[in-house]
Amino acid sequence: MLNPECMRIVIIGSGNIAHFFTPRLQENGHEIIQIFSPNPENAKLLAEANNIKHYTDDLGAITQDADAYILAVKDDALKALNEKLRFENKLVIHCAGAVALDIIADISRKTAVIWTLYSIRKNNLPASNHIPLIVEANSDEALQGAEILANAISDRVLTTSFEQRQLLHLNAVLVNNFTNHLLAIAEKLSGEHQLPFDILKPIIEQTFSQIQKVSPSESQTGPAIRKDEVTMQKHLALLREHEAWQQIYKDISTSIQQTIKK
Amino acid sequence: MLNPECMRIVIIGSGNIAHFFTPRLQENGHEIIQIFSPNPENAKLLAEANNIKHYTDDLGAITQDADAYILAVKDDALKALNEKLRFENKLVIHCAGAVALDIIADISRKTAVIWTLYSIRKNNLPASNHIPLIVEANSDEALQGAEILANAISDRVLTTSFEQRQLLHLNAVLVNNFTNHLLAIAEKLSGEHQLPFDILKPIIEQTFSQIQKVSPSESQTGPAIRKDEVTMQKHLALLREHEAWQQIYKDISTSIQQTIKK
């Protein structure tokens, strides 16, 4: 039987998520009984930083005596772990937003995902208790265990289906990776025209503080929604040496006009 | 001769920019001697809110006795003003980021632009003194006058060429209008999948606070830059009913891969 107040956990991995989860789980009453990392130095560093006695770089030396195993590894390492690890009917959790649960189906019959919908960097861990965690599990029992752990890490836990989780992952790409690329284009164009990128920072900040007050669908402005073809043609001319960026300009402008029309 | 400590100014327009510029110019020693708006009620409201005695809705009643005329009107109203207004050799300033200076060439021989690189809303005027203003002028004399006024409004004034100003306008579209559209897509997709848009707000905020510390070119993450084709195909499949959004996904992913390669 699980003790929801104190679960005994093995952390497999020593990267950003391992650094984030380990102290938070400890602070909330759970016991990290072992750290595994293929890099022995990293296993030791993470263990010692959190007063954890047992650590190893040997997959075969991972204890069977835990309630839960958190696989905090890169997406493409999960498949190899699935071939090598067996924890019978223990709760096994992976942390990869875009990866299906069944990638770890051979490790245990009780599997779940806890995915952090935020970019975690071990050298700058968030202080907030509201970092969103997305939970999915393959059974009610697995869900119960995963939710106990997720709630120990954050007070913003959302349980979803696999399709919903993939959609959230796509949305994270749109609002983080893609918006960042638009900023990077603006930065490069600024450099090409001897302009300081800094001068754009107030309007960048404004764009994203605006969503705290108004839905982005309702606050759309700009030449596309005004159907200001003259300005749009000028902008495309400025991008004449950047075909890929011209394409983005055209497609987002088209999408703004279509999306608002609906 | 201009008195740089106290210029006598007519504000033509009663919208967001007129509401922003009027009190700031007054607070910094300049005198607003008249307000014009085609809507008499709006002219009166702006004048009375700022203790300005003279206001009118009659273009013909605008005094010739000012040092500078600020045309704070919509882009497409400038052409009509150019046909109707004549202020000899007085400083005449328009405020439209994407519009060339010569659109007001018939009004005066001394013309300039003061463009606010920020979205100003009269009901929520910024308190900051760092709202970027972009200045351009058709002569040294016009530039001197425009810079006096711009510096009275903000301590973040940048003088540029027309090409640079257009580029900044394009950049503002990229970092404001286009990023906002990506957020709007994520919001709509969330709704379609019964997910709260709110759960994305921490990562949205993270994206844009990140640029205070790291150049966006250097902080690019996501499936495109990792060349994670499996995840990208899953995301495109999730967008199968939204052709325009699929196109944006493909183009930005391609551009991320090309831009970083360079």
HADDOCK unambig.tbl for C-alpha pairs under 7 A between the chains (distance, minus, plus):
assign (segid A and resid 98 and name CA) (segid B and resid 231 and name CA) 6.57 0.50 0.50
assign (segid A and resid 117 and name CA) (segid B and resid 203 and name CA) 6.93 0.50 0.50
assign (segid A and resid 118 and name CA) (segid B and resid 203 and name CA) 5.14 0.50 0.50
assign (segid A and resid 131 and name CA) (segid B and resid 202 and name CA) 6.94 0.50 0.50
assign (segid A and resid 132 and name CA) (segid B and resid 199 and name CA) 6.40 0.50 0.50
assign (segid A and resid 164 and name CA) (segid B and resid 193 and name CA) 6.37 0.50 0.50
assign (segid A and resid 167 and name CA) (segid B and resid 238 and name CA) 6.99 0.50 0.50
assign (segid A and resid 170 and name CA) (segid B and resid 235 and name CA) 5.75 0.50 0.50
assign (segid A and resid 171 and name CA) (segid B and resid 186 and name CA) 5.14 0.50 0.50
assign (segid A and resid 173 and name CA) (segid B and resid 222 and name CA) 6.47 0.50 0.50
assign (segid A and resid 174 and name CA) (segid B and resid 182 and name CA) 5.92 0.50 0.50
assign (segid A and resid 174 and name CA) (segid B and resid 186 and name CA) 6.73 0.50 0.50
assign (segid A and resid 175 and name CA) (segid B and resid 182 and name CA) 6.21 0.50 0.50
assign (segid A and resid 175 and name CA) (segid B and resid 183 and name CA) 5.71 0.50 0.50
assign (segid A and resid 175 and name CA) (segid B and resid 204 and name CA) 5.92 0.50 0.50
assign (segid A and resid 176 and name CA) (segid B and resid 203 and name CA) 6.75 0.50 0.50
assign (segid A and resid 176 and name CA) (segid B and resid 204 and name CA) 6.19 0.50 0.50
assign (segid A and resid 176 and name CA) (segid B and resid 207 and name CA) 5.54 0.50 0.50
assign (segid A and resid 177 and name CA) (segid B and resid 220 and name CA) 6.40 0.50 0.50
assign (segid A and resid 177 and name CA) (segid B and resid 221 and name CA) 5.90 0.50 0.50
assign (segid A and resid 177 and name CA) (segid B and resid 222 and name CA) 5.66 0.50 0.50
assign (segid A and resid 178 and name CA) (segid B and resid 252 and name CA) 6.71 0.50 0.50
assign (segid A and resid 179 and name CA) (segid B and resid 179 and name CA) 5.29 0.50 0.50
assign (segid A and resid 180 and name CA) (segid B and resid 207 and name CA) 6.76 0.50 0.50
assign (segid A and resid 180 and name CA) (segid B and resid 216 and name CA) 5.83 0.50 0.50
assign (segid A and resid 180 and name CA) (segid B and resid 220 and name CA) 6.61 0.50 0.50
assign (segid A and resid 181 and name CA) (segid B and resid 216 and name CA) 6.96 0.50 0.50
assign (segid A and resid 181 and name CA) (segid B and resid 220 and name CA) 6.92 0.50 0.50
assign (segid A and resid 181 and name CA) (segid B and resid 256 and name CA) 6.62 0.50 0.50
assign (segid A and resid 182 and name CA) (segid B and resid 174 and name CA) 5.92 0.50 0.50
assign (segid A and resid 182 and name CA) (segid B and resid 175 and name CA) 6.22 0.50 0.50
assign (segid A and resid 183 and name CA) (segid B and resid 175 and name CA) 5.72 0.50 0.50
assign (segid A and resid 183 and name CA) (segid B and resid 216 and name CA) 6.15 0.50 0.50
assign (segid A and resid 184 and name CA) (segid B and resid 216 and name CA) 4.89 0.50 0.50
assign (segid A and resid 184 and name CA) (segid B and resid 217 and name CA) 4.90 0.50 0.50
assign (segid A and resid 186 and name CA) (segid B and resid 171 and name CA) 5.16 0.50 0.50
assign (segid A and resid 186 and name CA) (segid B and resid 174 and name CA) 6.74 0.50 0.50
assign (segid A and resid 193 and name CA) (segid B and resid 164 and name CA) 6.37 0.50 0.50
assign (segid A and resid 199 and name CA) (segid B and resid 132 and name CA) 6.38 0.50 0.50
assign (segid A and resid 202 and name CA) (segid B and resid 131 and name CA) 6.93 0.50 0.50
assign (segid A and resid 203 and name CA) (segid B and resid 117 and name CA) 6.92 0.50 0.50
assign (segid A and resid 203 and name CA) (segid B and resid 118 and name CA) 5.13 0.50 0.50
assign (segid A and resid 203 and name CA) (segid B and resid 176 and name CA) 6.75 0.50 0.50
assign (segid A and resid 204 and name CA) (segid B and resid 175 and name CA) 5.93 0.50 0.50
assign (segid A and resid 204 and name CA) (segid B and resid 176 and name CA) 6.20 0.50 0.50
assign (segid A and resid 205 and name CA) (segid B and resid 208 and name CA) 6.65 0.50 0.50
assign (segid A and resid 207 and name CA) (segid B and resid 176 and name CA) 5.53 0.50 0.50
assign (segid A and resid 207 and name CA) (segid B and resid 180 and name CA) 6.77 0.50 0.50
assign (segid A and resid 208 and name CA) (segid B and resid 205 and name CA) 6.65 0.50 0.50
assign (segid A and resid 216 and name CA) (segid B and resid 180 and name CA) 5.84 0.50 0.50
assign (segid A and resid 216 and name CA) (segid B and resid 181 and name CA) 6.97 0.50 0.50
assign (segid A and resid 216 and name CA) (segid B and resid 183 and name CA) 6.14 0.50 0.50
assign (segid A and resid 216 and name CA) (segid B and resid 184 and name CA) 4.88 0.50 0.50
assign (segid A and resid 217 and name CA) (segid B and resid 184 and name CA) 4.89 0.50 0.50
assign (segid A and resid 220 and name CA) (segid B and resid 177 and name CA) 6.40 0.50 0.50
assign (segid A and resid 220 and name CA) (segid B and resid 180 and name CA) 6.62 0.50 0.50
assign (segid A and resid 220 and name CA) (segid B and resid 181 and name CA) 6.90 0.50 0.50
assign (segid A and resid 221 and name CA) (segid B and resid 177 and name CA) 5.90 0.50 0.50
assign (segid A and resid 222 and name CA) (segid B and resid 173 and name CA) 6.47 0.50 0.50
assign (segid A and resid 222 and name CA) (segid B and resid 177 and name CA) 5.67 0.50 0.50
assign (segid A and resid 231 and name CA) (segid B and resid 98 and name CA) 6.55 0.50 0.50
assign (segid A and resid 235 and name CA) (segid B and resid 170 and name CA) 5.76 0.50 0.50
assign (segid A and resid 238 and name CA) (segid B and resid 167 and name CA) 6.99 0.50 0.50
assign (segid A and resid 244 and name CA) (segid B and resid 251 and name CA) 6.96 0.50 0.50
assign (segid A and resid 244 and name CA) (segid B and resid 255 and name CA) 5.59 0.50 0.50
assign (segid A and resid 245 and name CA) (segid B and resid 255 and name CA) 6.92 0.50 0.50
assign (segid A and resid 247 and name CA) (segid B and resid 251 and name CA) 6.79 0.50 0.50
assign (segid A and resid 248 and name CA) (segid B and resid 248 and name CA) 6.49 0.50 0.50
assign (segid A and resid 248 and name CA) (segid B and resid 251 and name CA) 5.90 0.50 0.50
assign (segid A and resid 248 and name CA) (segid B and resid 252 and name CA) 6.44 0.50 0.50
assign (segid A and resid 251 and name CA) (segid B and resid 244 and name CA) 6.97 0.50 0.50
assign (segid A and resid 251 and name CA) (segid B and resid 247 and name CA) 6.81 0.50 0.50
assign (segid A and resid 251 and name CA) (segid B and resid 248 and name CA) 5.93 0.50 0.50
assign (segid A and resid 252 and name CA) (segid B and resid 178 and name CA) 6.73 0.50 0.50
assign (segid A and resid 252 and name CA) (segid B and resid 248 and name CA) 6.43 0.50 0.50
assign (segid A and resid 255 and name CA) (segid B and resid 244 and name CA) 5.59 0.50 0.50
assign (segid A and resid 255 and name CA) (segid B and resid 245 and name CA) 6.93 0.50 0.50
assign (segid A and resid 256 and name CA) (segid B and resid 181 and name CA) 6.61 0.50 0.50
